[in-house]
C-alpha cells in the first residue's frame, strides 16, 4: 500500500468520523429541543395542578388535618416551586404543636368561626375556675388544641382536676387530630 492509498483511507475515515459526530450532535440537539419544548408546554399545566394541590392543602389545614395538608403542599412544590406552598407547608408543620400559628391564616381567609375560637381561647378570665371552664367548652366543641390555651393561665397546675383534664386533652389531640408522630409524642409526654 502506497502513501496515496493511505492518505485516501485516512481521509475516508476522517469523513466517516465527522459524519458520525455530526449525526450524534444533531440527535442530541433534537432531544434537547424536544425536552425544552415539553418543559415550556407543560409549565402552565403543572402550575394549574400545583395550585389545585395548594388549594386542597388549605382545605385540609382548615380541617386541622395537618399531615394531609403537608402532603398536598409537598405535591404542589414538586410540580411547581412557589413560595406560597413553602410557607403553607411550614405553617402546617408549626400548627401541629402550636395552633395559634394558624391565626393569621384564618384572618387572611376570613374564617370567622376559627378566629372567634382563637379569641375565646386567648381571653384572660378572672379566675382559674373560669379558665378551666373555658378550656372544657373548647374541648366540648372539638377544639382540642385550643383547649390547652386557657389552661396556661392556671397558676396551680397540680390540682387533680387540672391534671386529669390536661391528660384528657393531650390524649384527645394525639388520637383525634391528624398530626405527625413527633408532634403526637410531644402531646403524650
Buried (B, 14 or more C-beta within 10 A) or exposed (E): EEEEEEEEEEEEEEEEEEEEEEEEEEEEEEEEEEEEEEEEEEEEEBBEBBBBBBEBBBEBBBEBBBBBBBBBBBBBBEBBEBEBBEEBBEBBBBBBBEBBBBBEBBEEBEBEEBBEBBEBBBEEEEEBEBBBEBBBBBBEEEBBBBBBBBBEBBEEEEEEEBEEBBEBBBEBBBEEBBBBEEBBEBBEE
